[in-house]
Amino acid sequence: MTTTATGSIFVLDPTAPPRELRHTMAPRPPDLRGRSVGFLWNSKPNGDILFARLEELLRQKYEISNAVHQRKPSASIAAKQEVMDELTTSAHVAIVGLGD
């Protein structure tokens, strides 16, 4: 907020309009049975614990065939191209998430 000499108050709205998607979302597979699932963790605390439990549940309920775990150096830094390449070549689907 800013106060002027006349005593007026201006309220600034810091929100931005929604971004337009540049790429469409990939279609979902009809079933996860026998598929490989990739996990991309952004290194926030407890994210690894969350993904380990999620993998366990996916193996039990959906009988996934494999899990590929990758990690970003931090939440504010993009994943390296090698990490993205590994996920795209080794996994049928990917789950991206964080902890805390």
N, CA, C and O atoms as a MOPAC input file, in Angstrom:
PM7 MOZYME 1SCF
protein

 N      0.83700 1    -1.18000 1     0.00000 1
 C      0.00000 1     0.00000 1     0.00000 1
 C      0.87800 1     1.23800 1     0.00000 1
 O      1.98700 1     1.24300 1     0.53300 1
 N      0.35300 1     2.27400 1    -0.60700 1
 C      1.07700 1     3.52800 1    -0.67200 1
 C      0.15500 1     4.65500 1    -0.22700 1
 O     -1.00100 1     4.71300 1    -0.64800 1
 N      0.65100 1     5.54000 1     0.61200 1
 C     -0.12500 1     6.69200 1     1.05000 1
 C      0.42900 1     7.93300 1     0.36900 1
 O      1.64200 1     8.14400 1     0.35600 1
 N     -0.45100 1     8.75900 1    -0.19800 1
 C     -0.02400 1     9.99700 1    -0.84500 1
 C     -0.18100 1    11.15000 1     0.12600 1
 O     -0.65300 1    10.96100 1     1.24700 1
 N      0.21200 1    12.34500 1    -0.29400 1
 C      0.12100 1    13.53600 1     0.54800 1
 C     -1.32600 1    13.88100 1     0.88700 1
 O     -1.57900 1    14.50300 1     1.91900 1
 N     -2.27000 1    13.49700 1     0.05300 1
 C     -3.68400 1    13.80100 1     0.30400 1
 C     -4.34800 1    12.76500 1     1.19200 1
 O     -5.52600 1    12.89900 1     1.52200 1
 N     -3.62800 1    11.75600 1     1.57700 1
 C     -4.18400 1    10.74000 1     2.45300 1
 C     -4.85900 1     9.58800 1     1.72300 1
 O     -5.46100 1     8.72900 1     2.36700 1
 N     -4.77700 1     9.54800 1     0.42100 1
 C     -5.38200 1     8.44400 1    -0.33400 1
 C     -4.52700 1     7.19200 1    -0.21300 1
 O     -3.30800 1     7.26600 1    -0.05800 1
 N     -5.17400 1     6.06400 1    -0.28600 1
 C     -4.47500 1     4.79100 1    -0.23700 1
 C     -4.72200 1     4.05700 1    -1.54500 1
 O     -5.86000 1     3.91900 1    -1.99300 1
 N     -3.64800 1     3.59400 1    -2.14300 1
 C     -3.73800 1     2.79400 1    -3.35900 1
 C     -3.42400 1     1.35200 1    -2.98900 1
 O     -2.39600 1     1.06300 1    -2.37600 1
 N     -4.30700 1     0.47100 1    -3.36200 1
 C     -4.09300 1    -0.94800 1    -3.10400 1
 C     -3.63600 1    -1.59000 1    -4.41000 1
 O     -4.31300 1    -1.49600 1    -5.43400 1
 N     -2.48700 1    -2.23800 1    -4.35700 1
 C     -1.93900 1    -2.89500 1    -5.53200 1
 C     -2.26500 1    -4.37400 1    -5.49000 1
 O     -2.16500 1    -5.00800 1    -4.44000 1
 N     -2.65400 1    -4.92100 1    -6.62300 1
 C     -2.96600 1    -6.34300 1    -6.73100 1
 C     -1.75300 1    -7.03900 1    -7.33100 1
 O     -1.44900 1    -6.82200 1    -8.50300 1
 N     -1.03500 1    -7.88700 1    -6.55000 1
 C      0.19100 1    -8.52100 1    -7.04900 1
 C     -0.05600 1    -9.78000 1    -7.89200 1
 O      0.89000 1   -10.38100 1    -8.40100 1
 N     -1.30400 1   -10.17000 1    -8.03700 1
 C     -1.56500 1   -11.39700 1    -8.78900 1
 C     -1.42300 1   -11.16300 1   -10.28700 1
 O     -1.67800 1   -10.07200 1   -10.79700 1
 N     -1.01500 1   -12.20500 1   -10.96200 1
 C     -0.85800 1   -12.14700 1   -12.41200 1
 C     -1.95700 1   -12.98100 1   -13.05900 1
 O     -2.47300 1   -13.91600 1   -12.44600 1
 N     -2.31000 1   -12.65000 1   -14.27400 1
 C     -3.30900 1   -13.48100 1   -14.95600 1
 C     -2.74500 1   -14.86800 1   -15.21600 1
 O     -1.52700 1   -15.03500 1   -15.28400 1
 N     -3.61000 1   -15.86800 1   -15.36200 1
 C     -3.11700 1   -17.22600 1   -15.63800 1
 C     -2.29100 1   -17.27000 1   -16.91500 1
 O     -2.58900 1   -16.58500 1   -17.89300 1
 N     -1.25100 1   -18.08800 1   -16.88300 1
 C     -0.42000 1   -18.25400 1   -18.07500 1
 C     -1.12100 1   -19.15100 1   -19.08200 1
 O     -1.84300 1   -20.07600 1   -18.71100 1
 N     -0.90600 1   -18.87400 1   -20.33100 1
 C     -1.43100 1   -19.74000 1   -21.37400 1
 C     -0.51700 1   -20.95100 1   -21.51100 1
 O      0.70700 1   -20.82200 1   -21.46100 1
 N     -1.11500 1   -22.12800 1   -21.68200 1
 C     -0.32000 1   -23.33000 1   -21.88900 1
 C      0.28700 1   -23.28500 1   -23.28700 1
 O     -0.41800 1   -23.09300 1   -24.27800 1
 N      1.58900 1   -23.46400 1   -23.34900 1
 C      2.25700 1   -23.49700 1   -24.64600 1
 C      2.22300 1   -24.88700 1   -25.25800 1
 O      2.33800 1   -25.05300 1   -26.47200 1
 N      2.06300 1   -25.87700 1   -24.39800 1
 C      2.03500 1   -27.26100 1   -24.84800 1
 C      0.79100 1   -27.92700 1   -24.25700 1
 O      0.38900 1   -27.62900 1   -23.13300 1
 N      0.21000 1   -28.80100 1   -25.00500 1
 C     -0.93100 1   -29.52900 1   -24.47600 1
 C     -0.44100 1   -30.62700 1   -23.54100 1
 O      0.69200 1   -31.09600 1   -23.64700 1
 N     -1.29600 1   -31.01400 1   -22.64800 1
 C     -0.95900 1   -32.09300 1   -21.72900 1
 C     -0.93200 1   -33.40600 1   -22.50600 1
 O     -1.69600 1   -33.59000 1   -23.45400 1
 N     -0.06300 1   -34.30200 1   -22.10700 1
 C      0.00700 1   -35.62100 1   -22.73700 1
 C     -1.24600 1   -36.41000 1   -22.37600 1
 O     -1.77300 1   -36.26300 1   -21.27300 1
 N     -1.72200 1   -37.23600 1   -23.28200 1
 C     -2.90100 1   -38.04500 1   -22.94900 1
 C     -2.56600 1   -39.06300 1   -21.86100 1
 O     -1.44900 1   -39.57900 1   -21.80000 1
 N     -3.53600 1   -39.34000 1   -21.01500 1
 C     -3.33900 1   -40.32700 1   -19.94400 1
 C     -3.46800 1   -41.73000 1   -20.51800 1
 O     -4.30800 1   -41.97700 1   -21.38300 1
 N     -2.63700 1   -42.64400 1   -20.03900 1
 C     -2.80700 1   -44.04100 1   -20.47600 1
 C     -4.07800 1   -44.60200 1   -19.83400 1
 O     -4.47000 1   -44.15300 1   -18.75700 1
 N     -4.71600 1   -45.56200 1   -20.46900 1
 C     -5.95200 1   -46.12400 1   -19.90500 1
 C     -5.72300 1   -46.91200 1   -18.61600 1
 O     -6.64500 1   -47.07700 1   -17.81800 1
 N     -4.49400 1   -47.40100 1   -18.40900 1
 C     -4.20200 1   -48.23100 1   -17.24900 1
 C     -2.70900 1   -48.12600 1   -16.93400 1
 O     -1.89800 1   -47.93100 1   -17.84000 1
 N     -2.34600 1   -48.25200 1   -15.67100 1
 C     -0.93100 1   -48.21300 1   -15.28400 1
 C     -0.30900 1   -49.60000 1   -15.16900 1
 O      0.90700 1   -49.71700 1   -15.01800 1
 N     -1.11100 1   -50.63900 1   -15.23800 1
 C     -0.61100 1   -52.00600 1   -15.08800 1
 C      0.50100 1   -52.27800 1   -16.10900 1
 O      0.31500 1   -52.10900 1   -17.31400 1
 N      1.65000 1   -52.70000 1   -15.60000 1
 C      2.76800 1   -53.04000 1   -16.46500 1
 C      3.53400 1   -51.85000 1   -17.00600 1
 O      4.41800 1   -52.01300 1   -17.84600 1
 N      3.21400 1   -50.67600 1   -16.54600 1
 C      3.89300 1   -49.47000 1   -17.04300 1
 C      4.94900 1   -48.99600 1   -16.05200 1
 O      4.91500 1   -49.32800 1   -14.86700 1
 N      5.87400 1   -48.22200 1   -16.56600 1
 C      6.92500 1   -47.62900 1   -15.75200 1
 C      6.50600 1   -46.21200 1   -15.36200 1
 O      6.00500 1   -45.45100 1   -16.18900 1
 N      6.71800 1   -45.87200 1   -14.09800 1
 C      6.34300 1   -44.54900 1   -13.59100 1
 C      7.60400 1   -43.79500 1   -13.19200 1
 O      8.45000 1   -44.32200 1   -12.47000 1
 N      7.72400 1   -42.55900 1   -13.66400 1
 C      8.84300 1   -41.70500 1   -13.30200 1
 C      8.43600 1   -40.71900 1   -12.22400 1
 O      7.31300 1   -40.21400 1   -12.22500 1
 N      9.34200 1   -40.44700 1   -11.31300 1
 C      9.10800 1   -39.48300 1   -10.24200 1
 C     10.17300 1   -38.40200 1   -10.33500 1
 O     11.36500 1   -38.70600 1   -10.38900 1
 N      9.75600 1   -37.15600 1   -10.35300 1
 C     10.69500 1   -36.03100 1   -10.35100 1
 C     10.46700 1   -35.23100 1    -9.07600 1
 O      9.43800 1   -34.57600 1    -8.91100 1
 N     11.43500 1   -35.29700 1    -8.18600 1
 C     11.37100 1   -34.64200 1    -6.87800 1
 C     12.19000 1   -33.36200 1    -6.93000 1
 O     13.27800 1   -33.34000 1    -7.50600 1
 N     11.67100 1   -32.29200 1    -6.32800 1
 C     12.38200 1   -31.02200 1    -6.37100 1
 C     13.25400 1   -30.77300 1    -5.14100 1
 O     13.62000 1   -29.63000 1    -4.86800 1
 N     13.58200 1   -31.80000 1    -4.41500 1
 C     14.51100 1   -31.76300 1    -3.27100 1
 C     13.96400 1   -31.09500 1    -2.02100 1
 O     14.72500 1   -30.84600 1    -1.08600 1
 N     12.68400 1   -30.79900 1    -1.97000 1
 C     12.12800 1   -30.24900 1    -0.73900 1
 C     12.03200 1   -31.37100 1     0.30100 1
 O     11.90400 1   -32.54100 1    -0.05800 1
 N     12.09200 1   -31.01400 1     1.58200 1
 C     12.05200 1   -32.02700 1     2.63400 1
 C     10.81500 1   -32.92400 1     2.53800 1
 O      9.70800 1   -32.45500 1     2.27300 1
 N     11.02500 1   -34.19600 1     2.75400 1
 C      9.99400 1   -35.22700 1     2.80600 1
 C      9.42700 1   -35.63800 1     1.44900 1
 O      8.59200 1   -36.54000 1     1.38300 1
 N      9.85600 1   -35.00600 1     0.38900 1
 C      9.39200 1   -35.40500 1    -0.93300 1
 C      9.81700 1   -36.81400 1    -1.28000 1
 O      9.06400 1   -37.55800 1    -1.90900 1
 N     11.01600 1   -37.18400 1    -0.87400 1
 C     11.49200 1   -38.54300 1    -1.13900 1
 C     10.66100 1   -39.57900 1    -0.39000 1
 O     10.40600 1   -40.66600 1    -0.90700 1
 N     10.24100 1   -39.24500 1     0.81800 1
 C      9.39600 1   -40.14000 1     1.60700 1
 C      8.02600 1   -40.28200 1     0.94500 1
 O      7.48200 1   -41.38200 1     0.85200 1
 N      7.48100 1   -39.16700 1     0.49000 1
 C      6.19400 1   -39.17800 1    -0.20800 1
 C      6.26000 1   -40.04500 1    -1.45900 1
 O      5.37900 1   -40.87500 1    -1.68300 1
 N      7.29300 1   -39.86100 1    -2.27400 1
 C      7.40300 1   -40.62400 1    -3.51600 1
 C      7.64300 1   -42.11300 1    -3.25800 1
 O      7.13200 1   -42.95300 1    -3.99900 1
 N      8.40300 1   -42.44800 1    -2.23300 1
 C      8.61900 1   -43.86000 1    -1.89900 1
 C      7.29600 1   -44.51600 1    -1.52200 1
 O      7.01100 1   -45.63600 1    -1.94700 1
 N      6.49900 1   -43.83000 1    -0.73400 1
 C      5.19100 1   -44.37400 1    -0.33800 1
 C      4.25300 1   -44.44400 1    -1.54300 1
 O      3.52000 1   -45.42000 1    -1.70400 1
 N      4.27300 1   -43.43300 1    -2.37300 1
 C      3.42700 1   -43.43500 1    -3.56200 1
 C      3.80900 1   -44.57700 1    -4.50300 1
 O      2.94000 1   -45.24000 1    -5.06900 1
 N      5.09800 1   -44.79800 1    -4.66300 1
 C      5.54100 1   -45.92700 1    -5.48000 1
 C      5.00700 1   -47.24100 1    -4.91600 1
 O      4.49600 1   -48.08000 1    -5.65700 1
 N      5.12700 1   -47.41300 1    -3.61400 1
 C      4.64000 1   -48.63000 1    -2.96600 1
 C      3.14000 1   -48.83200 1    -3.23300 1
 O      2.70500 1   -49.93800 1    -3.55500 1
 N      2.36700 1   -47.76700 1    -3.09900 1
 C      0.92300 1   -47.86200 1    -3.33400 1
 C      0.60500 1   -48.15900 1    -4.79900 1
 O     -0.29900 1   -48.94000 1    -5.09500 1
 N      1.34700 1   -47.53600 1    -5.71300 1
 C      1.12600 1   -47.78500 1    -7.13600 1
 C      1.47800 1   -49.22500 1    -7.50500 1
 O      0.80800 1   -49.83200 1    -8.34000 1
 N      2.51200 1   -49.76800 1    -6.89400 1
 C      2.87600 1   -51.16800 1    -7.14900 1
 C      1.77400 1   -52.10600 1    -6.65000 1
 O      1.42900 1   -53.08100 1    -7.31800 1
 N      1.22700 1   -51.80200 1    -5.47400 1
 C      0.18200 1   -52.65700 1    -4.90900 1
 C     -1.12600 1   -52.55700 1    -5.68100 1
 O     -1.71700 1   -53.57300 1    -6.04600 1
 N     -1.57100 1   -51.34800 1    -5.92700 1
 C     -2.89700 1   -51.15700 1    -6.51100 1
 C     -2.92700 1   -51.28600 1    -8.02700 1
 O     -3.88600 1   -51.82400 1    -8.58100 1
 N     -1.88000 1   -50.79400 1    -8.71400 1
 C     -1.90400 1   -50.74000 1   -10.17300 1
 C     -0.87600 1   -51.64200 1   -10.84400 1
 O     -0.81200 1   -51.71400 1   -12.07100 1
 N     -0.07500 1   -52.32600 1   -10.03700 1
 C      0.91400 1   -53.27100 1   -10.55500 1
 C      1.84000 1   -52.63700 1   -11.59500 1
 O      2.04100 1   -53.17600 1   -12.68300 1
 N      2.39600 1   -51.48100 1   -11.23200 1
 C      3.36000 1   -50.85800 1   -12.14500 1
 C      4.58000 1   -51.75400 1   -12.26700 1
 O      4.91000 1   -52.49800 1   -11.34400 1
 N      5.24600 1   -51.67900 1   -13.41100 1
 C      6.37600 1   -52.57800 1   -13.65100 1
 C      7.69300 1   -52.04300 1   -13.11500 1
 O      8.57000 1   -52.81600 1   -12.72700 1
 N      7.83400 1   -50.73800 1   -13.09200 1
 C      9.12100 1   -50.14500 1   -12.73700 1
 C      8.90500 1   -48.71700 1   -12.25300 1
 O      7.89100 1   -48.09100 1   -12.56400 1
 N      9.86200 1   -48.21400 1   -11.49600 1
 C      9.83700 1   -46.81900 1   -11.05800 1
 C     11.20300 1   -46.21000 1   -11.30600 1
 O     12.23300 1   -46.82500 1   -11.02900 1
 N     11.19900 1   -44.99400 1   -11.83200 1
 C     12.43200 1   -44.25300 1   -12.10400 1
 C     12.37000 1   -42.98300 1   -11.26200 1
 O     11.45300 1   -42.17600 1   -11.41700 1
 N     13.34200 1   -42.80600 1   -10.37200 1
 C     13.36300 1   -41.62300 1    -9.50600 1
 C     14.46000 1   -40.67600 1    -9.97500 1
 O     15.61100 1   -41.07200 1   -10.15300 1
 N     14.08000 1   -39.42100 1   -10.17000 1
 C     15.03100 1   -38.36500 1   -10.52200 1
 C     14.82100 1   -37.20400 1    -9.56100 1
 O     13.78500 1   -37.09500 1    -8.90400 1
 N     15.83200 1   -36.33800 1    -9.49400 1
 C     15.80500 1   -35.24300 1    -8.52400 1
 C     16.31900 1   -33.96500 1    -9.15100 1
 O     17.31700 1   -33.96100 1    -9.87100 1
 N     15.61100 1   -32.87200 1    -8.86000 1
 C     16.10400 1   -31.54900 1    -9.23100 1
 C     16.99300 1   -31.04200 1    -8.10300 1
 O     16.82400 1   -31.46400 1    -6.95900 1
 N     17.93700 1   -30.14800 1    -8.39400 1
 C     18.80500 1   -29.64700 1    -7.32100 1
 C     18.05100 1   -28.82000 1    -6.28000 1
 O     18.42200 1   -28.82100 1    -5.10700 1
 N     17.00100 1   -28.11900 1    -6.69700 1
 C     16.17500 1   -27.35200 1    -5.76500 1
 C     14.86300 1   -27.00100 1    -6.45400 1
 O     14.70400 1   -27.18600 1    -7.66100 1
 N     13.93600 1   -26.49400 1    -5.66300 1
 C     12.62100 1   -26.15300 1    -6.20500 1
 C     12.70000 1   -25.01300 1    -7.21900 1
 O     11.87000 1   -24.93300 1    -8.12400 1
 N     13.67400 1   -24.14700 1    -7.07600 1
 C     13.75000 1   -22.97200 1    -7.94600 1
 C     14.62700 1   -23.16100 1    -9.17900 1
 O     14.74900 1   -22.25100 1    -9.99900 1
 N     15.22900 1   -24.31900 1    -9.31400 1
 C     16.10400 1   -24.57900 1   -10.46300 1
 C     15.47600 1   -25.66000 1   -11.33000 1
 O     15.03100 1   -26.68900 1   -10.82200 1
 N     15.44100 1   -25.43000 1   -12.61100 1
 C     14.85600 1   -26.40500 1   -13.53900 1
 C     15.68400 1   -27.68300 1   -13.55700 1
 O     16.88700 1   -27.67300 1   -13.29700 1
 N     15.01300 1   -28.77300 1   -13.86700 1
 C     15.71100 1   -30.05700 1   -14.00100 1
 C     16.63900 1   -30.00500 1   -15.20200 1
 O     16.31800 1   -29.38400 1   -16.21500 1
 N     17.78300 1   -30.65300 1   -15.09100 1
 C     18.72700 1   -30.71500 1   -16.21100 1
 C     18.11500 1   -31.52500 1   -17.35200 1
 O     17.25900 1   -32.38300 1   -17.13900 1
 N     18.56800 1   -31.23700 1   -18.54500 1
 C     18.05200 1   -31.93000 1   -19.71300 1
 C     18.26300 1   -33.43700 1   -19.62500 1
 O     17.41500 1   -34.20800 1   -20.07400 1
 N     19.39600 1   -33.86700 1   -19.04400 1
 C     19.65900 1   -35.30100 1   -18.89800 1
 C     18.60500 1   -35.97500 1   -18.01200 1
 O     18.20800 1   -37.11300 1   -18.26500 1
 N     18.16500 1   -35.27300 1   -16.98900 1
 C     17.13500 1   -35.80200 1   -16.09200 1
 C     15.82700 1   -35.95500 1   -16.85200 1
 O     15.15800 1   -36.98300 1   -16.74600 1
 N     15.46500 1   -34.93700 1   -17.61500 1
 C     14.22500 1   -34.99800 1   -18.39400 1
 C     14.31100 1   -36.08700 1   -19.46400 1
 O     13.33500 1   -36.79500 1   -19.71300 1
 N     15.46900 1   -36.21700 1   -20.08900 1
 C     15.65000 1   -37.26100 1   -21.10100 1
 C     15.48700 1   -38.64900 1   -20.49500 1
 O     14.85600 1   -39.52100 1   -21.09200 1
 N     16.06000 1   -38.85500 1   -19.30200 1
 C     15.94000 1   -40.13700 1   -18.61800 1
 C     14.47400 1   -40.46600 1   -18.33000 1
 O     14.03500 1   -41.59900 1   -18.53200 1
 N     13.73200 1   -39.48300 1   -17.86300 1
 C     12.32000 1   -39.72300 1   -17.57100 1
 C     11.52000 1   -40.01100 1   -18.83300 1
 O     10.66800 1   -40.90000 1   -18.83900 1
 N     11.78700 1   -39.26800 1   -19.89700 1
 C     10.99600 1   -39.46600 1   -21.11500 1
 C     11.31900 1   -40.78300 1   -21.80000 1
 O     10.45800 1   -41.34900 1   -22.47300 1
 N     12.53300 1   -41.28200 1   -21.64600 1
 C     12.87900 1   -42.55100 1   -22.29700 1
 C     12.61500 1   -43.76400 1   -21.41500 1
 O     12.46800 1   -44.87300 1   -21.92900 1
 N     12.55200 1   -43.57700 1   -20.09200 1
 C     12.43200 1   -44.71400 1   -19.17100 1
 C     11.05400 1   -44.87400 1   -18.53700 1
 O     10.77100 1   -45.91200 1   -17.93800 1
 N     10.20000 1   -43.87500 1   -18.65700 1
 C      8.90500 1   -43.94200 1   -17.97900 1
 C      7.76200 1   -43.68400 1   -18.95600 1
 O      7.87200 1   -42.87100 1   -19.87300 1
 N      6.66400 1   -44.39900 1   -18.73100 1
 C      5.45700 1   -44.17600 1   -19.53500 1
 C      4.69500 1   -42.94900 1   -19.04500 1
 O      4.08900 1   -42.22600 1   -19.83500 1
 N      4.73100 1   -42.72200 1   -17.73100 1
 C      4.08400 1   -41.56800 1   -17.11500 1
 C      5.04500 1   -40.98200 1   -16.08500 1
 O      5.95400 1   -41.66400 1   -15.61200 1
 N      4.83900 1   -39.72300 1   -15.74700 1
 C      5.70400 1   -39.07900 1   -14.74500 1
 C      4.85800 1   -38.33900 1   -13.73300 1
 O      3.81800 1   -37.76900 1   -14.06200 1
 N      5.32400 1   -38.35700 1   -12.49100 1
 C      4.69400 1   -37.62300 1   -11.41900 1
 C      5.73000 1   -36.62700 1   -10.92500 1
 O      6.83700 1   -37.00000 1   -10.53800 1
 N      5.35500 1   -35.36600 1   -10.94500 1
 C      6.24100 1   -34.29700 1   -10.51300 1
 C      5.65200 1   -33.72100 1    -9.23500 1
 O      4.46500 1   -33.39900 1    -9.18600 1
 N      6.48000 1   -33.59100 1    -8.19900 1
 C      5.94500 1   -33.09300 1    -6.95400 1
 C      7.00300 1   -32.56700 1    -6.03400 1
 O      8.18000 1   -32.47000 1    -6.38100 1
 N      6.54900 1   -32.22800 1    -4.83700 1
 C      7.43100 1   -31.65600 1    -3.83800 1
 C      7.05800 1   -32.17000 1    -2.47100 1
 O      6.07500 1   -32.89200 1    -2.30900 1
 N      7.83700 1   -31.79800 1    -1.50600 1
 C      7.57700 1   -32.20400 1    -0.13400 1
 C      7.23900 1   -31.01200 1     0.73300 1
 O      6.69700 1   -30.02200 1     0.24300 1
 N      7.54600 1   -31.09200 1     1.99100 1
 C      7.32900 1   -30.08300 1     3.03500 1
 C      6.31800 1   -30.55200 1     4.01400 1
 O      6.00300 1   -29.83800 1     4.96600 1

